[in-house]
Amino acid sequence: MRRIILSALLLMVLFNGSALGASASYRCVIDQVGINYSGVVRVQLTALNGAFDNIWFDCNQDQSKEMLAILLTGSANNMVVRIWADPQSPEPKIINLFILP
């Protein structure tokens, strides 16, 4: 029993608590992109499948420059992006981000 509890705690630490979250993949259009007062890259997205509209997401700070470049490219060219995130989270964060052809 102790081993199971330790394994569950390890998974939660490794996945920042997202092991129990509702993270999923979404195809989105970019509504707005910017950087907030504390330097966090933020993007407002709308899911093409109607799962959410105009939700603000924070980008991973370890990859903020790369994500900002992808988002600005996608926004300037009216491209669709694919994200991996939990839009129902109190502070939604993008885990993965890709421009789709």
GROMACS elastic network, one bead per residue, 0.5 to 0.9 nm:
[ bonds ]
;  ai    aj funct       b0    kb
    1     4     6  0.52386   500
    1     5     6  0.64706   500
    1     6     6  0.87586   500
    2     5     6  0.52412   500
    2     6     6  0.62119   500
    2     7     6  0.85896   500
    3     6     6  0.51405   500
    3     7     6  0.60752   500
    3     8     6  0.86415   500
    4     7     6  0.50614   500
    4     8     6  0.61977   500
    4     9     6  0.86636   500
    5     8     6  0.51371   500
    5     9     6  0.62400   500
    5    10     6  0.86091   500
    6     9     6  0.51166   500
    6    10     6  0.61157   500
    6    11     6  0.86594   500
    7    10     6  0.50811   500
    7    11     6  0.62644   500
    7    12     6  0.87158   500
    8    11     6  0.51720   500
    8    12     6  0.63080   500
    8    13     6  0.87597   500
    9    12     6  0.50952   500
    9    13     6  0.62530   500
    9    14     6  0.86086   500
   10    13     6  0.51492   500
   10    14     6  0.60808   500
   10    15     6  0.85613   500
   11    14     6  0.50718   500
   11    15     6  0.60563   500
   11    16     6  0.82654   500
   11    17     6  0.78644   500
   11    19     6  0.68208   500
   12    15     6  0.52766   500
   12    16     6  0.57143   500
   12    18     6  0.68446   500
   12    19     6  0.59032   500
   12    20     6  0.78932   500
   13    16     6  0.50463   500
   13    17     6  0.62264   500
   13    18     6  0.88907   500
   13    19     6  0.89807   500
   14    17     6  0.77216   500
   14    18     6  0.88465   500
   14    19     6  0.86046   500
   15    18     6  0.52947   500
   15    19     6  0.57748   500
   16    19     6  0.75726   500
   17    20     6  0.64915   500
   17    21     6  0.71640   500
   18    22     6  0.76116   500
   18    23     6  0.73065   500
   18    86     6  0.87400   500
   19    22     6  0.84142   500
   19    23     6  0.86843   500
   20    23     6  0.87601   500
   21    86     6  0.70632   500
   21    89     6  0.81519   500
   22    85     6  0.80065   500
   22    86     6  0.55135   500
   22    87     6  0.83133   500
   22    88     6  0.77102   500
   22    89     6  0.83084   500
   23    84     6  0.64448   500
   23    87     6  0.76996   500
   23    88     6  0.88229   500
   23    95     6  0.88715   500
   24    83     6  0.80718   500
   24    84     6  0.53775   500
   24    85     6  0.56826   500
   24    86     6  0.63842   500
   24    87     6  0.87953   500
   25    82     6  0.67147   500
   25    83     6  0.55900   500
   25    85     6  0.66593   500
   25    86     6  0.87309   500
   25    96     6  0.88524   500
   26    47     6  0.62233   500
   26    48     6  0.76923   500
   26    49     6  0.78531   500
   26    51     6  0.83259   500
   26    81     6  0.81927   500
   26    82     6  0.54925   500
   26    83     6  0.53981   500
   26    84     6  0.64743   500
   26    85     6  0.78328   500
   27    46     6  0.84634   500
   27    47     6  0.57588   500
   27    48     6  0.57913   500
   27    49     6  0.74841   500
   27    80     6  0.65905   500
   27    81     6  0.57117   500
   27    83     6  0.66024   500
   27   100     6  0.84744   500
   28    45     6  0.60616   500
   28    46     6  0.53373   500
   28    48     6  0.53698   500
   28    49     6  0.83280   500
   28    79     6  0.89143   500
   28    80     6  0.56255   500
   28    81     6  0.53242   500
   28    82     6  0.61324   500
   28    83     6  0.74608   500
   29    44     6  0.87910   500
   29    45     6  0.57874   500
   29    46     6  0.54742   500
   29    47     6  0.65883   500
   29    48     6  0.69947   500
   29    74     6  0.86122   500
   29    75     6  0.81632   500
   29    78     6  0.76951   500
   29    79     6  0.70184   500
   29    80     6  0.51622   500
   29    81     6  0.64538   500
   29    82     6  0.89033   500
   30    33     6  0.74510   500
   30    43     6  0.72506   500
   30    44     6  0.63001   500
   30    46     6  0.67558   500
   30    54     6  0.88452   500
   30    71     6  0.75785   500
   30    74     6  0.73743   500
   30    75     6  0.58488   500
   30    78     6  0.77428   500
   30    79     6  0.79021   500
   30    80     6  0.73319   500
   30    81     6  0.76010   500
   31    43     6  0.74868   500
   31    44     6  0.52776   500
   31    45     6  0.54011   500
   31    46     6  0.69813   500
   31    54     6  0.69278   500
   31    75     6  0.77850   500
   32    42     6  0.83313   500
   32    43     6  0.56429   500
   32    44     6  0.50098   500
   32    45     6  0.72516   500
   32    54     6  0.88191   500
   32    56     6  0.87410   500
   32    75     6  0.78388   500
   33    41     6  0.75844   500
   33    42     6  0.59547   500
   33    44     6  0.64123   500
   33    45     6  0.89175   500
   33    68     6  0.79847   500
   33    71     6  0.69948   500
   33    72     6  0.71534   500
   33    75     6  0.78880   500
   34    40     6  0.84125   500
   34    41     6  0.58391   500
   34    42     6  0.54415   500
   34    43     6  0.63876   500
   34    44     6  0.89311   500
   34    68     6  0.81130   500
   34    72     6  0.89966   500
   35    38     6  0.78502   500
   35    39     6  0.55901   500
   35    40     6  0.53846   500
   35    42     6  0.57054   500
   35    43     6  0.84614   500
   35    68     6  0.88215   500
   36    39     6  0.53830   500
   36    40     6  0.54597   500
   36    41     6  0.65553   500
   36    42     6  0.68854   500
   37    40     6  0.74903   500
   39    61     6  0.88308   500
   40    58     6  0.67319   500
   40    59     6  0.69817   500
   40    60     6  0.83454   500
   40    61     6  0.66810   500
   40    64     6  0.74295   500
   41    57     6  0.85406   500
   41    58     6  0.60233   500
   41    59     6  0.54941   500
   41    60     6  0.80716   500
   41    61     6  0.76221   500
   41    64     6  0.61521   500
   41    65     6  0.82931   500
   41    67     6  0.79767   500
   41    68     6  0.66168   500
   42    56     6  0.66041   500
   42    57     6  0.55771   500
   42    59     6  0.60500   500
   42    68     6  0.85733   500
   42    93     6  0.89863   500
   43    55     6  0.81154   500
   43    56     6  0.55254   500
   43    57     6  0.53694   500
   43    58     6  0.66533   500
   43    59     6  0.77017   500
   43    68     6  0.89225   500
   43    71     6  0.78718   500
   44    53     6  0.86906   500
   44    54     6  0.55124   500
   44    55     6  0.52640   500
   44    57     6  0.62411   500
   45    52     6  0.81382   500
   45    53     6  0.67873   500
   45    54     6  0.51766   500
   45    55     6  0.54951   500
   45    56     6  0.65087   500
   45    57     6  0.76053   500
   46    49     6  0.87718   500
   46    50     6  0.75455   500
   46    51     6  0.81020   500
   46    52     6  0.58352   500
   46    54     6  0.50458   500
   46    55     6  0.66386   500
   47    50     6  0.54110   500
   47    51     6  0.57487   500
   47    52     6  0.54809   500
   47    53     6  0.63451   500
   47    54     6  0.83893   500
   47    55     6  0.89980   500
   48    51     6  0.75757   500
   48    52     6  0.84180   500
   48    53     6  0.88732   500
   48    80     6  0.88974   500
   49    52     6  0.81017   500
   50    53     6  0.69363   500
   51    87     6  0.86119   500
   52    55     6  0.66595   500
   52    87     6  0.73245   500
   52    88     6  0.89128   500
   55    87     6  0.71868   500
   55    92     6  0.84076   500
   56    87     6  0.85651   500
   56    91     6  0.85846   500
   56    92     6  0.72404   500
   56    93     6  0.87207   500
   57    85     6  0.85800   500
   57    87     6  0.77726   500
   57    91     6  0.72981   500
   57    92     6  0.50365   500
   57    93     6  0.51493   500
   57    94     6  0.63507   500
   58    61     6  0.83837   500
   58    91     6  0.75560   500
   58    92     6  0.63417   500
   58    94     6  0.62516   500
   59    62     6  0.86495   500
   59    63     6  0.75561   500
   59    64     6  0.60967   500
   59    67     6  0.69026   500
   59    68     6  0.82954   500
   59    92     6  0.88797   500
   59    93     6  0.57177   500
   59    94     6  0.51963   500
   59    95     6  0.74290   500
   59    96     6  0.89168   500
   60    63     6  0.55325   500
   60    64     6  0.58325   500
   60    67     6  0.79561   500
   60    93     6  0.68762   500
   60    94     6  0.64020   500
   60    95     6  0.66068   500
   60    96     6  0.85888   500
   61    65     6  0.82835   500
   62    65     6  0.83228   500
   63    66     6  0.54306   500
   63    67     6  0.60878   500
   63    68     6  0.85198   500
   64    67     6  0.51155   500
   64    68     6  0.59080   500
   64    69     6  0.85243   500
   65    68     6  0.51170   500
   65    69     6  0.62220   500
   65    70     6  0.87189   500
   66    69     6  0.51791   500
   66    70     6  0.63268   500
   66    71     6  0.86671   500
   67    70     6  0.50664   500
   67    71     6  0.60396   500
   67    72     6  0.85103   500
   67    96     6  0.88987   500
   67    97     6  0.70426   500
   67    98     6  0.88486   500
   68    71     6  0.50735   500
   68    72     6  0.59912   500
   68    73     6  0.84341   500
   69    72     6  0.52745   500
   69    73     6  0.61016   500
   69    74     6  0.85178   500
   70    73     6  0.52160   500
   70    74     6  0.60818   500
   70    75     6  0.85235   500
   70    81     6  0.88222   500
   70    97     6  0.79113   500
   70    98     6  0.74350   500
   70    99     6  0.69499   500
   71    74     6  0.50380   500
   71    75     6  0.59283   500
   71    76     6  0.84580   500
   71    81     6  0.81228   500
   71    97     6  0.86368   500
   71    98     6  0.89283   500
   71    99     6  0.81744   500
   72    75     6  0.50314   500
   72    76     6  0.59544   500
   72    77     6  0.84550   500
   73    76     6  0.53024   500
   73    77     6  0.61917   500
   73    78     6  0.84444   500
   73    79     6  0.80301   500
   73    99     6  0.86155   500
   74    77     6  0.53076   500
   74    78     6  0.58068   500
   74    80     6  0.67807   500
   74    81     6  0.70775   500
   74    99     6  0.65542   500
   74   100     6  0.88748   500
   75    78     6  0.51559   500
   75    79     6  0.63905   500
   75    80     6  0.85261   500
   76    79     6  0.78866   500
   79    99     6  0.69248   500
   79   100     6  0.69973   500
   79   101     6  0.76102   500
   80    98     6  0.87148   500
   80    99     6  0.61645   500
   80   100     6  0.55891   500
   80   101     6  0.76418   500
   81    97     6  0.68724   500
   81    98     6  0.54730   500
   81   100     6  0.54592   500
   81   101     6  0.88557   500
   82    96     6  0.79573   500
   82    97     6  0.57541   500
   82    98     6  0.51371   500
   82    99     6  0.63459   500
   82   100     6  0.66983   500
   83    94     6  0.64010   500
   83    95     6  0.71952   500
   83    96     6  0.54706   500
   83    98     6  0.65504   500
   83    99     6  0.89668   500
   84    93     6  0.87017   500
   84    94     6  0.59861   500
   84    95     6  0.53850   500
   84    96     6  0.50529   500
   84    97     6  0.67433   500
   85    88     6  0.89594   500
   85    89     6  0.88191   500
   85    92     6  0.68613   500
   85    93     6  0.60268   500
   85    95     6  0.57569   500
   85    96     6  0.75016   500
   86    89     6  0.56409   500
   86    91     6  0.89133   500
   86    92     6  0.58806   500
   86    93     6  0.70805   500
   86    94     6  0.78708   500
   86    95     6  0.89579   500
   87    90     6  0.82335   500
   87    91     6  0.82533   500
   87    92     6  0.53585   500
   87    93     6  0.78700   500
   87    94     6  0.89809   500
   88    91     6  0.82598   500
   88    92     6  0.69324   500
   89    92     6  0.50242   500
   89    93     6  0.81982   500
   94    97     6  0.69473   500
